[in-house]
């Protein structure tokens, strides 16, 4: 379970996040919607433990995975090594199985620069799910993909979440994406930003 209790987050003298409290249970996917610049990525960085300069508390599983908007791959390491370096205890066979699961079994010896954007995104998914995370954070994971590729990635992600059942926090600007993937939708709005239950227009 992910439990978030933020009282405030400031950048200098500017308060960007107000009182934000919610939980994400194991097997649940919670989507956070909101306009650009409202603080969605700031919220995710706090939940992920990347940003610790805030007033409040976040409890998260020890086994967490993050899928960023950009794949954030190690370009000087092979595709297979990108998995092995993150999960060295799981072994080569587990890494190869993870690549096969996302359709990259033949790409293990390649480097990220030799992959298409879609393949890089699939590698990022393999890396996230290989360790069967208890908590998962996804930041605009399907943005800037053409519709066909976005659907492929979406279907693969939904399948992996169903198999692994992590507590998943998803940030997106796409209401259709949120409605299709999430069990609950929250809206981030205001200044400082706070969360509310999303209601359809």
Buried (B, 14 or more C-beta within 10 A) or exposed (E): BBBBBBEBBEEEEEBBBBEBEBEBBBBBBBBBBBEEEBBBBBBBBBBBEEBEEBEBEBEBBEEBBBBBBEBBBBEEBBBBBBBBEBBEEBEEEBBBBBBEBBBBEEBBEBBBEEBEEBBBBBBBBBBBBBBBBBBBBBBBBBEEBEEEBBEBBBEBBEEBBEEBBBBBBBBBEBBEBBEEBBEBBBBBEBEBBBBEEBEEE
